[in-house]
Amino acid sequence: MGRGRQRIENPPWRQKPGSGGDGSFSALGLEEGPVFYPTEEEFRDPLQFIAQIREQSEPYGICRIVPPESWKPPFAIESESFIFPTKHQSIHQLQERTAACDRDTFKLEYSRYLEREGRQLEAWPVLDGEALDLCKLYNAVKRHGGYNNVRDEKKWAEVFRMVRDDSLQAPVATDSVLACLREVYESHLHGYEVHQANVSAGKLLRMSKSRGMDKTKHVGRKRQGEEEQQEEMQGGKRRKSGEGVEVVAVESAGVTAAGMEEQRVDQICEQCHSGAYEKSMLLCDRCNRGWHLYCLSPPLSAIPHGNWYCLECLASENDSFGFAQGKEYSYESFQRFADRFRRKWFASRSSPPSNSDVEADFWRIVERGTDPVEVLYGSDIDTGLYGSGFPRASDRVPHGFKAEVWEEYVKDPWNLNNFPKLEDSMLRMVQDDIPGVIVPWLYMGMMFSSFCWHYEDHCFYSINYLHRGAPKTWYSVPGSAATEFEQVMQKSFPDLFEAQPDLLFQLVTMLNPTVLRDSNVPVCTTTQEAGHFVITFPRSYHGGFNHGFNCAEAVNFAPADWLPMGGFAVERYRLYHKRAVISHDELLCVVAKNKISAEAKPYVRNELVAIIKKERAHREQLWANGVVRSARMPPRACENHISTEEDPMCIICRYYLHLSAVVCSCRPSKAVCLQHARQLCECPAEQQMLLYRHSLAELDDLLVEKESAVDIKVGDLAAQSEPTKRSVLGRVLRQTDLAEKWLEKVQRVSHASPTIEFLESVLRDAEQFLWGGHEMDEVRKVERKLAAARRWADEVAECAVSVNDGRVPKVTFRVLERLVGTEPVPCIESNLAFVKMLYEDAKRMREKITGFVLTEPCLQVWDYASMMVVGV
């Protein structure tokens, strides 16, 4: 084939667009992703080959690579001894399931709605002799577009399937049952649906005259003026006492200041554990716990209308959907189980099922066209603990393999154990063995076991190799259409996203790709056979399922072109308050210090420019807000490797604080990122402190090292931004002007030794300049001299105290000689005269002892001691 191009002749599974891997048509008729057949020469360098095919493959989000026929790695799993854990997957619930709504919360909110309407529910309705779960019914109708849509499109049968338990004893959805279901919804929930829609749209809530809600304000949610009126219209955010009794304050009632203070202190944010910024605290109307608006995931910009419930109260832990832990299997026992399941499933068919047959059955199950189906999947098996399918140096060579062949594949670059650390991989400096990212994961599949829609952690690339067994069908949406994909998912599963805003992080939801295609979202498919690789590209959503028993292995990797998506990923994590896989800032700094290829330099440079620009803007804004104190972070144990163990995280958004952080003396063990500096506490800005690892000048210098291949002057970054200004007592002060005044102040006393008090004052004032760019180089130069003088003074004082107190170890003669010999004297230190006296005494004693040694060579040890005692 030509370099980086698809083979012209079509293999059997490429005969027609949308065909399955066995020559059959895809059941969904989707476009097939690109397939590549590298020559042995092209196959030598994985990252170079992937870079060559990237332009053709990235618009699909996925591609398949068929290695040369000569490439046949040994299968390193020992089937007799390999034992692994499994997970249960309820395939029929991957799409058609209601949200894990907490029924008690639903009943509370529904009862409040009925109370406002002047109604009450004597007993929950019954359908066909069984109690009907109104919570499930409400969410099922919401899933299918609301009452009007369900009525017009006659989707009551679909609603019924979601409402009823997945038991074989569930009643049949006859016309009379569906009519009854519709009647129940119209009688009990249609008005509630309209009410909730009005609340979501910000319309006024109808207040119950009997409760006099229009005259009530809630303690802890008090507002002034228009804010107070708005809260009353919204119904307020109820605050409850420890006994569970709702505490309300009527306008005519008096509330003591002590009571208000006790109430205020009681409101602690569950995320940042702070009681500051009480007016930004949102209290759950059921459990009474509070969160700052900016601490929610994702954050809210304003207090929502109506009652508000936290995610823990909205989502029931008992009903939350996930993949429960299954029992352990050996390789052989799982294969027997999987083969038996497949034979039983297709027992009634006269001919062997094609790939398209399996695909059609899979989606029929997912869309609830069959009875409940549950399978097992050995997913995310850590090869560091259980063993890899590829040869490793630490593994013994199995019987029947030649040692030289084994060793060849141990070092092979396509061995997934080596892939993340390949030359020019951005992950090669990562020190931690992160499962799935640095250390591959193994996947033991059976028919219908699936991997739900997701993109990779940190928007990494991924590579999957199917060692052996049945095919694996993949679906993919390119990263360029990720936003459109998310919009379709949210529209398709409104109830699930309401209960779990981070649903797409959970890997538990499937949606038929034809829905995406019909919504103009580009989607393609590929069928992976044993011995094939599948590559997914950054931020490409992908999912799929297995056709039968198989064994696959996967890991992430990150060539330089991934870097922009890595920056996007950390901001996405920050929005949802999730911990990133690694510190993106640290990765860039470490990579920039090391040798990289000419092809990688532009990507590293561009991302460095982005983070330096952002860091400069945040630091300057912090200074403009009055935070003038600063200090360097302690150095890392290993500057040339990436590790997440040493970096703290922002207590609000969980962003790794590698480059900078803000702390305050009121909460010494807590730190926030610069974006959340104002939310750390309510202390004056002068009390807070900026911690930084590198000055902006040092970050600029990192960028200069990568400039040989591009034409840009890093100093221009500072010039592009407006001069940093701060308003003090109505006067606008520029940082550069203050720096010049600071230098003038120091210069005025340079002809004489300054006092300790002066040193402390100017060093404290210098903190606000040290983190800056090269425009502050002169300040840093002078500050280093002043800091050296301060250290000298401290050492002189410590020496005097040590001698007076008789501390051990003693002060050495070399230390005294160095302190006294410093010229000119750096500053005025009252203990210097005493230290000089000590030095002169020590000097005379050394001369005496030297003289005795020359004249009395047989002098004993105790004679020296006696001389020192008498001071000779």
N, C-alpha and C positions, 0 to 999 in steps of 0.2 A: 504494500500500500504506500501511497505518498505520505510524506512526513506530516503527521497531525491531521490526516483526513480519514474519513470512513472508507472502508473497502468498497469498491464499486460493485463487485458481484455480491449478491445477497445470499447469506446462509439460509437454511430452511426456515428459521423463525423470522427471517426478514423478507419473505416472499411478497407479502402485501402489508401495507400499513395497518397497524392494529392487530396483527396476528400474534398468537401465543407462541411460547417457546417450542412447542411440539408441532408447529405448523398450523394449529387451529386458530381461528379468529378469537380476538379478545372479546369476552362477553360484553364489555362496555363500549367497544369500538373506539377506544382512545388512541391518540397518536402515540407512536412508540418513540422513546428516547433514543439518542444516538448510541451506536455500538462501534467500538474501535478494535482493530486487530494490529497491534504494534509488531514490527519486525523485531528480531533479536537485538539488533543494534539500537532501535528506539526504546526497547524495553530495559536497557541497562540503567537508565537514570529516571526513576519514577517522577520526581518533581518536575524535571525538564519536560517529560512527555505530557504530564498533566497540564503544564503551562502551554504547551503547543495546542492541545485540544480544547483549552478553556473557552476560546472565543466561540467555538461551535457548540459546546456543551452547556455553558452557563445559562443560555436562554431557555433551556429545558430544566435546569436545576439538578440534573442527574445524567449520568452516562454509565455505560457498561463497557468493561475492558476484558477482552478475551486474550489471555497470554499466549505466547508462541507455544507450539505443541511440545517443544523440548523442555518447557518449564513445568516440572512436576514435583512439587515439594513433598517430602514424606509427611504422612499424617501422624502427628506425635502423640495423639491421645491413645492411651492403653485402655481398650474397651472393657477389659475385665476388672480393672481397679478404679476407673474413673467414676466417681459418685458426685452428684451435683444436686442443688435445690431446685425446686420448680415453683411456679405460681399458677393459681387458678385464673382462668379468663372466661368470663361470661360473654360469649361472642354476641348473643342476642341483645345485650345491653350496651354495646359499644356506641350505638347511635340512639336507639329507641328506649330511653330511660328518662324518668323524671328527675328533677334536681333533688339532691339529698337535703330536702327542706326539713327543718326541725318543726315537728307538728305542734309542739307546745307554743313556739313562737307564732306560728300561723294562727293557732286558736286565739292567742292573745290579741293579735292585730285584728283578726276577723271579729272578735267579740267587741273590740273597741269601735270598729266600724258599725256594728249592729247597734251599739249603745248610742252612737251619734245619730243613728236613724230612728231611735226610739223603739227598736225591736230587740228581741232576744230569741235564741235558738233553744228550744226545749230539749231536743234530742237530735243527734246527727242522723242524716237521712240513710235509708236502706235501699239497696239496689239488688233485686232478684234474691231477696232473703239474706243478704250480707251487708254489714255496715260499709258505707262508702267513705273512703278517705277523701275529704274535700280538698285537702292540701295537694294530693296527687292529681285530683281532677283539675284544679285550678292551674297547676303547672303544665299539665298535659295539653290543655286548651291554649295556654300561652305559647307552648312549643310550636303549635300548629297555626300561629298567627292571630290568636284571639277568637272570641265568640263569632264575630261576623264572618271571619274567614272560614272557620270550621263549619258554620252553618251553610255558607254559600258553596263551598267545595265538598260538602258532605263527607267530612273527615271524622265523624263520630266513631267509626269502627277503629281507626288508628288511635283515637283518644282512649277508647275502651281498652285496647291492648296494653297501653302504657299504665292505665289505672289499676288494672287487675293484677294480682300476684301471678308469678310465673309458674303456677301449679297446673297440673293436668286436670284438676277438679274445677278450674275456673269456668264460669258459665259461658255458653256460646253467645256470640254477639248477634243475636237475632234482631229483627227490625223492632220488635216490641221492647227489647232491652235497650237498644240504642235510643229509641224514642223516650224511654224513661230517663235515661242518662241526660238527654238534652233537657228534659223538663226539670230535672234536679238542678242542672247548671243555671237555667234561666230563673229558677225560683230563688236560689241561694247565692249564686256567685256572679251573675251577670252584672248586677248593680255594683258589687264589690270591684269587679274588673274596671268598670267605668270610673269609680271613685279613685282607684289606684292610678289610672291613667291621668286623671286630673291632677292628682298630687305630683306625679312625675313631671307634668307639664308646668308645675308651679302655680296652679290655680288655687283660689281660696278654698279652705276646707269649711264644710258646714259644721258649725259648733252646736253641740247639744244644749238647748236652753235649760234643760233640767239640771245640768251640771254647772251652768254658768261659767263655761270655759273662757268666755270673752272677758271675764273679770279676774282671771287667775294668772298669776305669774309664778314661775318655778324657781325655787332657791337654787343658786349656782348657775342659773341661765339668765340672770338679769341683764337687761340692756337699757340704754338711754335713748330717748327720742325715737327716731324712725326705726332703729334696730330693735327696740323693745316692742314697738307695734308690729313689726314684721314677725317677731318670734311668737307673739300672741296669735297672729293669723295662722302661723304654721302649726300651732298646737304645742309648741315648746318642746324641750328635751327634758323629760322627767328625771328627777334626781330622787333616789330612795334612800331611806335610812338603813342602818345595819339590820334592823328587824324586818325589813321588807315592806314597811309601811311608807306610802308615798308622802313625801314632805312637800307641802305647798304653802305659799304665803299669799294670803288675800290682801288686796290693797289696803284694807282698813286695819289689818293686823300689824302689830309691831314686831320687828325682828331685831334682836340684840346684836351688837357688833361682834361679841364673842362667838355667838352662834354662827354668824356669817363667816368668821375666820375659821372656825372649826370645819364648816362645810367646805370652804375653799381648800384647806389643807388636805381634806379627804379625797380630793379629785386628783388622782395620780394617773398619768398616761401609761397605758399598758406597754407601749413600745419603747419610749425613752425614759420611763420611770421618773418623770419630772412633773411637778405640780405647777410649773411656770405657765404663763400665758393662758390663764383660766378661760378667757373669753374665746379662745380657739379650741377649747375642749368640747368634744362631742360625746355625749353619754348614751349608752345603749338603753333603749326603752324597756328592756327586759332584765338584763343582768346588772345594769347600773354601772358597769365599768366604763372608763373613759379613754378616749384617744384624741390627741391633737389632730386637727384636720390635715396637717402636713405629715403626720405620722401614719396615716392610713395607707393601705396598699390597694389600688393606687391612691394618691392624695386627693382630697376634695378642696375645691376653691372656696366653697361657701357651705353653710349649714343647710342640709337638705330639708325640703318641705315634709311635713307630716312626721310620723314616728320613724325612728331609725334604729336598726338592729345590727349588732356586730356580726361578723362572719361566723363566729362560733355559735351564735344563737340562731342564725339563719340556716346553717348547715348542720344536719344531724350526723354526729359521729357514727351512730349505729347504722344509718342508712347510706353513709358516704360510699361512693362507688370507687373501687380500686381492685387490684389484683392480689387476692389473699394468698398467703404462703401455702404451698402444697408440700407434699412429702418428698423426700429425697429418692432419687433413682440412680441406678447404674446406667452406663451407656447402653448396655444390651437390654436391660429390663425396660428402659424407656422406648427403645426401638421396637420391642415386641408390643408394648402398649400402643404406640402410635400406629404401627402397621395393623394391629387388630381393629382399632377405631376406624381406619380408612376402609378396610375390607368390609366391616359391618355397615358403614355408611353407604357404600356403593353395592351392597350385596344384591339388590334387586335389578341391577343393570346388566344387560347381556354382553356389553362391550366395555373394555377398559375406559375409564373416564379421561377426557382430554383436559389440558390446563384450563381451557375456557369453561368446561363443565364445573371444575372446582371453583373457579372464580364466580360463576353464576350462583352456585350454592352458597358461597361465602356471603355474597351481598344479599341473598334471600334471607339468610339467618340474621344478618346485621339489621336489615329493615323489617324484621319480625314477620317474615313470611312462613316461618316454621315454628316448631316447638322449641323450648329453651335448649341451648347447646352450650356446654361447658367443656373446655379443653385445658391442657397443661402446657406451660411454656417455660423452658429453662432459660430465662433472659438475664442479661447483665451479670453473667458469671465471671468473677474476677480471676483472670488467668494467673495473676500473681499468687493466688491461693490454691486454685484448683488445677492449673496446668493449661498450657496453650496447645492449639492444634498445629502450630509451627514449631520446628526444632529450636531449642534454646541451648546455650552453652552450659547452663546449669543442669540440664536433663541428661540422663544416661541414654546412650544410643540403644534403641530397642533391638531385640533379636530380629535378624533378617535385613537390617539396613547396613550399608557400607559406611564406615566412619568418615571417609573423605567426602561422600555425598552428603551425609548429615552435616558436616562442618561447612560445606559450601552453602547450604541453605540456612544455617545459623547466621551467616554473615550477609545473606542476600538482602538487598535493599527493599525488595517487595515483601519480605517477612514482616508482618505487622508489628512484631516486637521492636523492630528497628525504625519503623516508618516515622514516628513523631520526632525522632532525633536525627533525621537525615540532614546533611549539609544544606544550609539555606532555609531550614525549617525554623520558624520563630519560636518553636517549643524546645529547641535543643538545649537551652540553658535552664529549663525547669528542673529543679532539684527534687521535688516531691514526686513520688510514684502515684499520680492521680489515676484511679481506676477509670477506664473508659476513655481517658484523654491521653495519658502517657502509657498506661498499661492496658492492653486490649481486653475487651469483654468477649466472652464466648456465648453463643446462642444455640440452644438445643430445641428444635422446633418439631411440631407435629401438624397435621392438617388443620387449617383454620386458625392456628395460633397466630397472633398478629402483633404488629408494632404500629401504634396509632399515630395520627398526624402530629408532627413536631418538627422543629429544626434543632440543630445540634447546640449543645451548651456553648456559650460564648460565640455563637455563629461560626464555629469551626467548620472546616471541611471534614468529611468522614469517608473512610474506605472500608468496605465490607467484602470479605472473601468467603465464598461458600465452599467449605472443605469437601463435603460429600452429602449425598442424599437428594431429596426431592427439590424441585425448583422453589424459588421465592419470588413472588410478584410484588413489584414496587410501583407506587404512584408518586408523582412529584409536581410541585408548583415552584417555579423559579423564584429566586429572592426578589427579583424586580416586581413580582406580583404578590408579595407577602402581605401587604396592607389590604389589598382586595380580598385575598384569602381570609384574613382575619375578620373582615366585615361580613363576608358570607357566613362564616362560622357563628359570629355573634347574632346574626339575623336568624340562623337556623336553630340555635340553641339559646334563646334569651333567658330561659329559666336557669340553665346551667351556669351561664356567665354571671347572673345575678347572685347566685349562691357561691360561685368561685370565680372571681374576676381574673385570676391567674390560671384559668382552666387549661390553656394551651401549654402551660408548663408541666401539666400532670401526666401527659401521655396516656390518656384513658378514653379518648373520644375519636370515633371514626365518622366520616361523612362520605357518602357515595361521591366519587369524583365527577360523576355526570352532573351532579348539582352544581359543582364548581364550573364545569364546562358550560352549562346552561346559563350561568351567571356571568359569562364572558371572562372567567378566570382561566388562564392557560394552564393546562394540566396534561401530563403525559404518563406513560407506563413503560416498564421494561420487565422482562422475566429473566431472572438470574438462574443460570444452570450451575451445577457443580463445577468448580474450577474457574469460575468467572469472578471478576472484581466488579463492584458497583461503587461509584464515586458520587457523593452528594456535595453540592456547592454551598457556600455561605448563605445562610438565612433561607435556604430552599426548604419549604415544608415538604415532608415526605412521610409516607406510611405504606403499609402493605400487609401481606400474610404469607404463610407457608402452605405448600401443596401437600406436604406429608413430612415424614421424619427427615430431618436434616441437621447438619452441624455447620454453623457459620461463626466467623470471628470478625470483630470490627474495632476500629480505633480512630481517634481524631488526628488531624494534622493541620498545620498552618503555614503555608508558604507566605511570602511577603505580601502578595496581593490580597491576603485576608485582612490585613491590618485595619483598613477603614471599617470593615464589618465588625471587627473586634471592638473598635471604639463605639460603634452603635450598640453593641451587645451590653457593654457595661452601663450605658445610659438607660437601657431598657431594664436591666437588673435594678438600677437605682430607682426607677419609677415604681417598680413593684416591691421595693425594699427586700430584694433577694441578694444573697451573697454571690459574688462572681466566682468563677472557677479559679482565676488567677488575677493578680493586679495588673491591669493593662498598662498603667503608668510605669510600674516597675519593669515589666517586660520590655517596654520601649527603651527605657534608660539602660538596661543591661545589654540589649541587642545593639544599641548605638555605641556602646563602649567596645564591642567586639568586632572582629572582621566580618564583613558581609560582602556579597557579590555586587557587581555593578548593577545587575538587574534588580536587586532588592533595595538599593540605596534610595531611589525616588519614593518608594512606598514608605520606608522608614522616615525619610525627611518630611514628607507631607504629614504624616501622623504626628511627628515631633512638633512640627510647626503648629498643628492644631492644639495639642495639649499645652504647649508653652503659651500660646495666645490666650487660651482659657485660663491657665494658671495666673498669668499676668493680670487679666481682667479681674479675677476673684480677689487676688491679693491687694490690688489697688482699690477695689471697692471696699474691702475690709478696712484698709487704712483710712479711706474717706469717711467711713462710718465711725472712726474714733479708736480702732484697735491699733495701738502703736507699739505695744510690747511684743517682742518676738524672741525666739531662741531656736537653735538648731536641734533637730532630732538626734538621738544617739546613733552612732554609726552602726551599720548592720554587720553581723558576724562574717558574712560572705557577700561582697559587693558584686561578684561576677556570676552569681546564680540567682534564680528566681525561686522564692519560697514564700508561702503565705503565712508561715508560722509567726513571724515577727511583727507583721503589720497589724495595728488595731483597725477596727471598722467604725464608721460613723454610727452612732447609736440610733439615728433616725432612718437613714436610707441604706445602711450596711455597705457603703462604698469603702474600698480599701484606702486607708489614709497613708499612702506611700510618700507622696510629694509634700503634703502639708496637712495640717489639722488645726483646730481651734479648741483651746481648753480654758477653764476658768478655775480659780481657787475655791469656788463654792462647791465644785464637783470634780475634785482632782483626778478621779479614776475614770471620768467620762470624756470623750472627745467627739467632735463632729467634723464633717467636711466643711469646706469654706462656703458652700452653697447654703448650709444650714447653721451658719454661725449665729444668726439672730435667734434661732430657736433653742440654742443650748441652755440659756438661762435668762433671767431678767436683770442680771447685774449690769452696772454701767460698762460701756465698751472699754474703758480704761482698765477694768479689772480682768478682761480677757487677754489671751495671749495667742499669737500665731506661732505654731511650730512648723518648721520647714526643713526638708532634707537637703535641698540644693537651692542656692540663690538663683534668681532669674539669669544672672550672668553665667553661672555654671551650666544651666540648661541651654543657654544660647551657645556656649562653647561645645556642648555635646553635638549640637546641630552643625556647627562649623566643621567638625570632623567628617560629616557626611556630605560636605558641599563640593567635593572635587568633581562630582559628575553633573552638578547642576549650577546654574548661574543665579545665585541669590545671596544677598547680604543680610545676615541674621540681625545685625544691628537695626535694620529697617523695621523689625517687629516692634521695637519700642517707639520708633518714630511714627508708626502707623496709628498708635493709640493717642488719645488726648492726654495732656499733662495731668498727672494725678493731683486732685484738689480736695481740700477739706474745709468745711465751714466751722470756724470757732468764734463764738461771741459775735456772729454777724459778719465776720471777716473771712474772705476766701483765701486759703493758704495753699500754695503749691508745694508739693513734696521736694522738688529740686531747689526751690528758694529756701526752704527750711534746712536742707542739707548744706547749702552754701553758708547760711548763718551759723550752722553748727561748726563748720570748718573754721570760720572766722573766729568764733568763740574759743576754740582750741588753740588757734594760732596766736591769740593775744597773750596766752600764758606760756607759750613755748620757750620763752627766754629764761624762765624760772621753773623750779620744781613745783609741780602742782600739789595740792593737798589731797588726802584720801577722799574727802567729801566731794571735791571737784571731780575727781576721777569717777566716783560712783555716779555722779549726776550726768556727766557727759556720756558715759558708757550706757546708762539707762536711756538717754535721749537717742543714742545711735541705733538702738534696736529697731527703730522704725524705718531705717534705711538699708540695713544689712542684707535683707532678702531681695533687694531690687536688682536691676540689670546693670550693665556696664556703666551706666550714667552715675552709679554709686561707687565706682572703683576707688576713687580718692578717699571717700568716707571709710571704706573697708580698710584701706592701707593705714590710715591714721588710727582707726579703731584697734587694729592689731597691735600697734605700738602702745596705745593706752592700756589695752588688756594685758600686755606683757608687764607694764609697770604695775598694774593692779596685782598681778600674780606675784611679782617681786615683793611688793609690800606685804601681801598675805604670808609669804614664806618667811620674811623677816620677823613678823609678829609671831608666827607659829614656832620659829626657832627660839625666840626669847621665852615664850610660854613653856616650851618643852624643857629647856634648861632649868628654869625656875621650879617647875613641878617635878623634876627628876624623872621624866618619862623614859621609857625604853621602847625602841632603841635610841641610843644617844645620837646627838647631832654630830655628823662627821666633820673633819677638818676641811675636806674639799667643799662641803656645802657652805661653811663659814667663809672660806676663801672666795667662792663665787659670789656670794651675796655682798661682801664688803668690796670686792673688786669691780663691781658694776659701776661704770662711769659713762656719762654723768649720772648722778643719782636720779632714778626715774621719778620719784615723788618724795614728799615729806613723810617720813615714818618715825614716830617717836621712839621706837625700840631700836633704831639703827645704832645709836651710840652704845647701847648695852651689847649689841651683837659685835660691834667693832672691838669693844673691850674683851669680849670672849675670844675673838680672833687673835688679838695681840697676846693674851695669856696662853692660848693654845700654841701660837707660833713660838713663844719663848720656851715652852715646855718641849716642843719638838727639837729645838736646837740643843737644849740641855741633854735630852735623851740621846741625840745623835753624838754629842761630845762624849758622854759616858761610854757609849758602845765602842768608840774609837780608842779611848784610853783604858777602859776596864773591860776587856773582851770576855772575862770569866764571870762577869756579874750575873747573879741568879735572878730568876723571875720575880721572887719576892722583893728584891732590891728595887726593881722598876716600880713595883706597886707602892712601896714605901715612899719613893720619890714623888709619885703622883699625889699621895695622900698629903704630904707636907707642902705640896705646891712647888717643888724644886723645878 
